[in-house]
Amino acid sequence: MHETTYIDLGLKDFKETWDLQIDIHKRVVEVKTSINLDNQMHYLIFVEHPHVYTLGKSGKENNLLIHDDLLKSIGATFYKIDRGGDITYHGPGQLVGYPIFNLEAFPMGVRDYVNHLEQVIIDTLSEQGIIASRLKGATGVWLNTDNPEKARKICAIGVKVSRSVTMHGFALNVNTDLNYFRYINPCGFINKGVTSMEKELGAEQSMDTIKQILLKNLQRIFRLQIIHS
């Protein structure tokens, strides 16, 4: 089992959370290079952000479809960041997870790590009555993948791995205001929709319940022993 410190930040500014990730990542790297693998540190952050768009290092800025003045008018901010993937949106009602894991201790490579994250989300949605899966050629978790015209993303995944330690993670649309996705080409796609658990199930979902199910599935799939901060 991998001892993992769990931190629930509630609603917190994206930049402040990013800075926290960087600080924790540095600490985990320092520990992993100085002591035995059996005593490695791992962290898991759950958070919701105020309205923000983030662009991955391989993304195209023209996938943000609005200018600075309109960004301000809708109460959103914009950051270019160091994860993989293209542009995405974070906001209230969306559950964002930032695992900061030393992959050498599991052990697994980046592709397996992303597959594990996708499986956590797929299993969590299944427990709530939503059938989801992977879409060939696209990271994340999708619905109706067998029908390209109806395929829609419910969870975005974008990660960074440096010195074998992960950053960034997943963003699951629980009760997300989907109108904010109108201002971007989500993850660079111009012909794919987005959805949320609330939209699919026809009712607002309990964020606390979804957190507990996600936490349980993360523990099971990654073999975590959770330590509450």
C-alpha positions in Angstrom: 0.0 0.0 0.0 1.1 3.5 -0.8 0.7 6.0 2.0 -0.9 9.1 0.5 -1.8 12.4 2.1 -5.3 13.5 1.1 -6.0 17.3 1.0 -9.5 18.7 0.2 -9.1 22.4 -0.6 -12.7 23.1 -1.3 -13.0 26.1 -3.6 -9.5 27.6 -4.3 -7.9 29.9 -6.8 -6.1 28.0 -9.6 -2.8 29.8 -9.4 -2.6 29.3 -5.6 -3.3 25.6 -6.1 -0.7 25.4 -8.9 1.9 26.9 -6.6 1.0 24.4 -3.9 1.4 21.6 -6.4 4.8 22.9 -7.4 5.9 23.1 -3.7 4.6 19.5 -2.9 6.2 18.1 -6.1 9.6 19.6 -5.1 9.2 18.0 -1.7 8.3 14.6 -3.1 11.3 14.7 -5.5 13.6 15.6 -2.7 12.4 12.7 -0.5 12.5 10.1 -3.3 16.1 10.9 -4.1 17.2 10.8 -0.4 15.5 7.8 1.1 14.3 4.2 0.4 11.4 3.7 -2.0 9.5 2.0 0.8 9.1 5.3 2.6 8.0 7.5 -0.4 5.6 10.4 -0.1 2.5 10.7 -2.2 -0.3 13.4 -2.2 -3.8 13.7 -3.5 -5.5 17.0 -3.8 -9.3 17.5 -4.4 -10.4 21.0 -5.3 -12.9 23.2 -7.2 -11.7 26.3 -8.9 -13.3 29.6 -9.7 -13.8 30.0 -13.5 -10.5 29.5 -15.3 -9.2 28.3 -18.6 -5.9 26.6 -18.8 -3.8 25.8 -21.9 -1.4 22.9 -22.0 2.1 23.3 -23.4 1.2 21.5 -26.6 -2.1 23.5 -27.0 -3.0 26.2 -29.5 -4.0 29.6 -28.1 -6.6 30.1 -30.8 -8.6 27.3 -29.1 -9.6 30.1 -26.6 -12.4 31.7 -28.6 -12.7 35.0 -26.7 -10.6 38.0 -25.9 -9.4 39.5 -22.6 -12.4 41.8 -22.1 -14.9 39.0 -22.5 -12.9 36.8 -20.2 -13.3 39.5 -17.5 -17.0 40.0 -18.2 -17.7 36.3 -17.5 -15.5 36.3 -14.4 -12.8 34.0 -15.8 -9.0 33.9 -15.9 -6.6 32.3 -18.3 -3.3 30.5 -17.7 -0.7 28.8 -19.9 0.6 25.9 -17.9 3.1 23.0 -18.0 0.8 20.0 -18.4 0.1 18.0 -21.5 -3.0 18.5 -23.6 -4.7 21.5 -25.0 -7.2 23.9 -23.5 -9.8 23.1 -20.8 -12.1 24.8 -18.4 -12.3 24.6 -14.6 -15.1 26.0 -12.5 -17.4 25.5 -9.6 -19.2 22.2 -9.7 -16.3 20.5 -11.3 -14.3 18.1 -9.2 -10.6 18.5 -10.0 -8.1 15.9 -8.7 -4.3 16.5 -8.5 -2.4 13.3 -7.7 1.2 14.0 -6.9 2.6 10.4 -7.0 6.1 9.0 -7.4 5.5 6.6 -10.2 8.7 4.7 -9.5 7.1 3.5 -6.2 4.1 1.9 -7.9 5.8 1.2 -10.4 4.2 2.3 -13.7 4.9 4.5 -16.7 3.0 7.5 -17.8 0.6 5.7 -20.2 -0.3 3.2 -17.5 -0.8 6.0 -15.0 -3.2 7.8 -17.4 -5.1 4.6 -18.0 -5.5 4.1 -14.3 -6.9 7.6 -13.9 -9.3 7.0 -16.7 -10.4 3.7 -15.1 -11.0 5.4 -11.7 -13.4 7.9 -13.4 -15.1 5.1 -15.5 -15.7 3.0 -12.4 -17.0 6.1 -10.4 -19.5 7.0 -13.1 -20.6 3.4 -13.5 -21.5 3.4 -9.8 -23.8 6.4 -10.4 -25.4 4.8 -13.5 -23.4 6.5 -16.2 -21.8 4.2 -18.8 -18.5 5.8 -19.9 -15.4 4.7 -21.7 -12.2 5.8 -23.5 -12.2 7.3 -27.0 -9.5 6.2 -29.3 -7.0 8.9 -30.0 -8.3 11.2 -27.2 -7.3 11.3 -23.5 -10.0 11.5 -20.9 -13.4 9.8 -20.3 -16.2 10.0 -22.8 -19.8 9.0 -23.3 -21.3 7.4 -26.5 -17.9 6.6 -28.0 -19.5 4.3 -30.5 -21.4 7.2 -32.1 -19.0 9.9 -33.2 -21.8 12.4 -33.6 -23.0 12.0 -30.0 -19.6 11.4 -28.3 -19.1 13.9 -25.5 -16.5 14.3 -22.8 -17.3 14.2 -19.1 -13.8 14.2 -17.7 -10.6 15.8 -19.0 -7.2 14.5 -18.1 -3.9 16.3 -18.5 -0.8 15.5 -16.6 2.9 16.4 -16.2 5.5 14.0 -15.0 8.9 15.3 -14.0 11.6 13.2 -12.2 8.9 10.4 -12.3 6.6 12.5 -10.1 3.2 13.5 -11.4 1.4 16.8 -11.4 -2.0 18.1 -12.6 -4.6 15.4 -13.2 -8.3 15.1 -13.9 -11.3 17.3 -14.0 -14.7 15.6 -13.7 -17.8 17.6 -14.6 -20.2 16.9 -11.8 -22.5 20.0 -11.6 -20.4 22.1 -14.0 -21.9 25.1 -15.8 -21.4 23.8 -19.3 -22.0 27.2 -20.9 -18.4 28.1 -20.1 -17.2 25.5 -22.6 -18.8 27.5 -25.4 -15.8 29.9 -25.3 -13.2 27.2 -26.1 -12.6 24.3 -28.4 -12.4 21.8 -25.4 -9.1 19.9 -25.5 -8.7 21.2 -29.1 -11.7 19.4 -30.5 -14.1 21.4 -32.7 -16.6 18.6 -33.3 -17.0 17.0 -29.8 -19.4 18.0 -27.1 -19.1 18.1 -23.3 -21.4 17.0 -20.6 -21.7 16.6 -16.8 -23.1 14.1 -14.3 -25.9 16.6 -13.5 -26.9 16.8 -17.2 -26.8 13.1 -17.8 -28.7 12.2 -14.6 -31.1 15.1 -14.7 -30.4 16.3 -11.2 -27.8 18.0 -9.2 -25.3 15.6 -7.6 -23.8 15.6 -4.1 -20.2 16.7 -4.5 -19.4 15.1 -1.1 -20.8 11.7 -2.3 -18.8 11.9 -5.6 -15.6 12.7 -3.7 -16.0 9.7 -1.5 -16.7 7.3 -4.4 -13.7 8.8 -6.3 -11.5 8.4 -3.2 -12.5 4.8 -2.8 -11.8 4.0 -6.4 -8.4 5.7 -6.3 -7.5 3.8 -3.2 -8.5 0.5 -4.9 -6.9 1.0 -8.3 -3.7 2.6 -7.1 -3.5 0.7 -3.8 -3.4 3.8 -1.7 -3.5 4.1 2.1 -5.2 7.5 2.6 -3.9 9.8 5.4 -6.2 12.8 5.9 -4.4 16.1 6.3 
